[in-house]
Amino acid sequence: MRKAGLASLAFFYCDFREDQKKGLRGLLSSLLVQLCHQSDSYSGILSKFYSEHANGARHPSDDVLAGCLKDLLKLPGHAPVYLIVDALDECPNTSSIPTPRYEVLNLIGELFKSQIPNLRVCVTSRPEAEIKEFLEPLVLHTVSLHDESGQKRDIEE
């Protein structure tokens, strides 16, 4: 669907071993870059955003990056946008406040509350209590594989 221009897709794999892949800033930056390559109007928003921040000399806050993503997602007349956040449990749940995991969960909650009509979000994670508790009120569909024998063998290997 993406190749045919019928949808946009952005994918982020959380990885606690890489600084850029374990928190909100890395997720936002990655999603924005991926999406801007898929639509001229997305590129326009990101180019304007880049210019407003002294052509990259001023680093925007995470809130400003999140606002840019929401603006991009709210563009009228666009095909569905699929955002995939894989391995959310890999975002650290450290003692810092807010934790990187909470920041990512909070963004997902904000996107859900924004009720962007063409937005579809898929989140994968191990069934950790705080993740389940946060996401349960938001989800339309869940799939649980953690008790499947094939999945357990895959993890063991």
C-alpha positions in Angstrom: 0.0 0.0 0.0 2.9 2.4 0.8 4.6 1.7 -2.5 1.4 2.4 -4.4 0.9 5.7 -2.4 -2.2 4.4 -0.7 -0.7 4.7 2.8 2.2 6.1 4.7 4.2 3.9 7.1 6.8 4.7 9.8 8.4 2.1 12.0 10.4 2.5 15.2 12.2 -0.3 17.0 12.9 0.5 20.6 16.4 -0.8 21.6 17.8 -0.2 25.1 21.4 -0.8 23.7 21.3 2.3 21.4 20.7 5.8 22.9 18.8 7.0 19.8 16.4 4.0 20.0 15.4 4.0 23.6 13.4 7.2 24.1 10.9 9.7 22.8 13.4 12.0 21.0 14.7 9.2 18.8 11.2 7.9 18.1 9.9 11.3 17.1 12.9 12.1 14.9 12.8 8.7 13.2 9.0 8.9 12.5 9.3 12.5 11.1 12.2 11.6 8.8 10.5 8.5 7.5 7.2 10.2 6.9 8.7 13.2 5.1 10.2 10.9 2.5 6.7 9.7 1.6 4.8 12.9 0.8 5.7 16.3 -0.5 3.3 18.0 1.9 5.0 16.2 4.8 8.3 17.4 3.5 7.0 20.9 3.3 6.0 20.9 7.0 9.4 19.4 8.0 11.3 22.0 5.9 9.4 24.8 7.5 10.1 23.3 10.9 13.8 23.0 10.1 13.9 26.7 9.0 12.1 27.8 12.1 14.9 26.2 14.2 17.7 28.1 12.4 18.3 25.3 9.9 19.0 22.8 12.6 21.2 25.0 14.7 18.5 25.2 17.5 17.4 21.9 18.8 13.6 21.7 19.4 12.2 20.3 22.6 10.5 16.9 22.5 7.2 18.7 22.9 7.8 20.8 19.8 8.9 17.7 17.9 5.7 15.9 19.0 3.7 19.0 17.9 5.3 18.8 14.5 4.4 15.1 14.2 0.8 15.9 15.1 0.6 18.7 12.6 1.9 16.4 9.9 -0.6 13.6 10.8 -3.5 16.1 10.8 -3.0 17.2 7.2 -6.4 16.8 5.5 -6.9 14.6 2.5 -4.0 12.1 3.1 -4.1 8.4 2.9 -3.9 6.4 6.1 -0.7 6.7 8.2 0.5 3.6 10.0 2.9 4.0 12.9 4.5 1.0 14.3 6.3 1.1 17.7 8.1 -2.2 18.2 9.4 -3.6 21.5 8.1 -0.8 23.7 9.3 -2.7 26.7 12.9 -2.0 25.6 12.4 1.7 26.5 14.0 2.0 29.9 11.8 2.2 32.9 14.4 3.9 35.0 14.1 5.9 38.2 14.3 9.1 36.3 11.1 11.1 36.1 9.5 10.9 33.7 11.0 7.6 32.4 11.8 7.2 28.7 9.0 4.5 28.6 6.5 6.8 30.2 7.3 9.6 27.7 6.7 7.2 24.7 3.5 5.9 26.3 2.4 9.5 26.9 2.9 10.3 23.2 0.9 7.3 22.2 -1.9 8.4 24.5 -1.8 11.9 23.1 -2.0 10.6 19.5 -5.0 8.5 20.5 -6.7 11.4 22.2 -6.1 13.6 19.1 -8.5 11.3 17.2 -6.7 11.7 13.9 -9.0 9.9 11.5 -6.5 8.3 9.2 -4.0 7.3 11.9 -3.4 3.7 12.8 -0.9 2.8 15.6 0.5 -0.6 16.3 2.5 -1.2 19.5 4.3 -4.4 20.3 5.7 -5.2 23.7 6.2 -7.9 26.3 3.2 -7.9 28.6 4.6 -5.7 31.3 2.1 -4.4 33.9 2.5 -0.7 33.4 2.4 -0.9 29.6 -0.7 -3.1 29.7 -2.4 -0.8 32.2 -1.6 2.3 30.1 -2.6 0.8 26.7 -5.7 -1.3 27.7 -8.1 1.7 27.7 -6.8 2.8 24.3 -6.7 -0.3 22.2 -9.2 -1.6 19.7 -7.5 -4.9 19.1 -5.0 -7.0 21.0 -3.0 -10.0 20.1 -1.1 -11.9 22.7 1.6 -14.4 21.7 3.6 -14.5 25.0 2.1 -17.9 25.9 2.5 -19.5 22.4 5.0 -22.3 22.2 6.5 -21.1 18.9 7.1 -17.6 20.3 8.7 -19.0 23.4 11.1 -21.1 21.3 12.0 -18.1 19.2 12.9 -16.1 22.3 15.0 -19.0 23.7 17.0 -19.2 20.4 
